[in-house]
Amino acid sequence: MKEITIALMGNPNVGKTSLFNALTGTHQYVANWPGVTVEKKTGVLKWKDYNVNVVDLPGIYTLNAKSIDEQIARDYLVNEKPDVIFNIIDGTNLRRNLYLTIQIIETGVKTVLVLNQMDEVKNLDIKIDTRELSKRLGIQVVETIATKGINVDDLMKSALTQDEKIKYMIYPMDLENEFSSIQTFIQKNENLRSFSLRWLTISLSEKDPYAMSIIEKAGLSLPDISVHDASLRIAKARYDFIDSIVKQIEIRPKEMWTLTDALDHVFTHKILGIPIFISIMWMIFEFTFSISAPLSDLLSKGFDVLGTYAHAIPGWAGSFIGDGLISGVGSVLTFVPLIFFLFFSMGILEDSGYMSRAAFLIDRIMHRFKLSGRAFIPLLLGFGCNASAIMTTRTLEGEKERLVSVLINPFATCSARLPIYVVLSAAFFGSFGGFAIFSIYLISIFVALTMAVVFNFILKNKENSPFIIEMPRYKLPTAKGLGIYTWSRGKHFLKKAGGIILGATAVVWLLSNLPPNSSIGNSFAAQIGKTISPILAPLGFDWHVTLSLIFGGVAKEVTVTTLGTFANGNIESFLPTILNPVTAYALMLFALLYIPCAATQATMKMETGSYKWPIFSVIWGLSLAYITAFVFEKIAYLVI
Amino acid sequence: MVGIISLDICPENTRCILIESDLSDSLKSKLMSLGWLPGREIKVIRRAPFGDPTIYLVDSTEISLRQDESKMIKVEPLYPAPLSVVPKGTYVVLNFTAGKFFSDKVRNLGIEIGKEIQVLSDPSNCKILILANGKKFLIGHGMGQKILVKVV
């Protein structure tokens, strides 16, 4: 077996993921690049006696910009040096795509140009002379329609063919002179041997900050660059070169009114756009949360039944297996239909191209809160379930926005918190119950958006990403693409978050059932509740409430079930003995704001790649909940 | 050629030539990689329902940019240009991008296809001072966006 590594690079929306799927099938793993919230997809392809590691790099337009996605792709290319790059380009848009191609070729890594979306090319009646393109660029070119399957042999043969080194003249003489003086300057340094000389030279003349940091580390100071406006002139020269190629190899009919133009006319229409947007969002929400609900219920009922069977095992062990383990596994698995449905609909939004339009439509409103249009969907989904909604933040572009979206999501009141509001409202507010619950939802929206501004301020050392998004062509999502998208993320959730949720359930079970043969009133959990309750005493919460809130940390609806166990079945008459209308509303506020549930914390860890953020979120949420409830009570008692 | 104005005041359907931008280097290089180079033609495709952001077309790629960034980009509109972006001078009315109701309305003001009119104010986001049929009057910015003119 021979090991080789192939990295996929290309602009966003060119079919990179389809090619990745076609190469690796279901043998792929979703993870994060170390320390950042950017998704890393790797997979394995077995071909003849080769073991091919395929790495899907983030979609980028250029190697020298500063966004985290671009940094990852460039660092990988420059430092890890894959054996081969498959540069996937959109055959209908050669000019723009070849710009990145030129930059990749300049790094000196063996590159194969994958001319994708050839079906679209045919539809648009565009003719491309692939052989001539290959000759002009000096690299192998393969035509594909990745959504309909690929010829692996062709691709792998091209990957293993040695290219003839051709030197093409892209840059004008004065730039080339500049390059050669920089080149002789950096050539002398031993530490720079591992970098591609041509890439480093050109990047230095562009005053690329990353290239500058490399030579600084090597102990050199930047040579004087005499050419004025070098980066602009380099870009221009690249485009001139591309233009000369495209003119020679492509025949393209006059621009026509395409299906995309027609659809855009409706979907981004001044008046129709917003109503259509609202109905699509509503459909997504309903589809994800309502249709998956019976499945989740069925699963949780099934696990309840399993749990009661486990009680047949006598004593403590039976209870541990039944209530601790089986219900723990159950609470993980009830998320599964939700996650799968959610990613299925996200997949449709992404692959169809509507996601960019949705972001375009709502951006103005989100921008007031320092977010972009893309942050709307994760926030909306948060009202269904925070844990799964946080997983959708990986569709956001900027690192900072991703982090802010993750952190504000728990303030969107998920459906699991609704039972708490319903029970408390029914017990204390009578006919005003509906209004009380509605006010909590309004507060939830207000807090989430306010916190977006606050977190943006706190994270101000992270760079803002400007809102430049491409409007891709509308496409029909393929069943295979959706299937792999949904499956790989569902699997990822189970693997990464499942353990944490299971662990949390087991710990809570142990706390509430130890020491052995204790009732809930004198378990370790109750002791913890009683110990902590002085802290919550100023809010008028006794140890019953404290304990339910602690258990609610596993899953929010457990808050109510715990109160139910104290009440011996009559919760409406029990609650007034421990709360009054003011403290009851304060408890609703507290339950809205305090900690994200265990599953949400687990996904936070998974998405941000560190324990720092879930811990921050817990501390922040607790303080905010405490202060809000306290201030509310003080004002309420003054008024009443 | 019209005068140099910033991209954010170009209404839908304007075609213009990119002159330069005052954006940060990283933004500039991202736009450059999308084909936004000085000398290239930009077409204003569509403004979002709330007036921001806007979709632009360069090189068969449509991208969406906020007004904040568009403001930093200097362009030179091509004729036929909307009346709202042209500098002081004399122009011929070429077309309207709105329906019959609109053309009837402006005919009453003395603005008709083929007629010469004079613009007496500089392009901005405010009303436009017009001289037509020997009468001086102001028309709204929105109206000016719908009247396409060519320099005489």
Interface residues (C-beta under 8 A of the other chain):
Chain A: Y61 T62 N64 A65 K66 S67 T92 N93 R95 R96 Y99 L100 E206 K207 S231 L232 A235 K236 Y239 E255 D264 T268 H269 K270 I271 G273 I274 S356 A359 F360 L361 D363 R364 I365 H367 P466 F467 I468 I469 E470 M471
Chain B: D25 S26 L27 K28 S29 K30 L31 M32 S33 L34 G35 L37 P38 R46 R47 A48 P49 F50 G51 D52 P53 I55 D59 S60 T61 E62 I63 S64 L65 R66 D68 E69
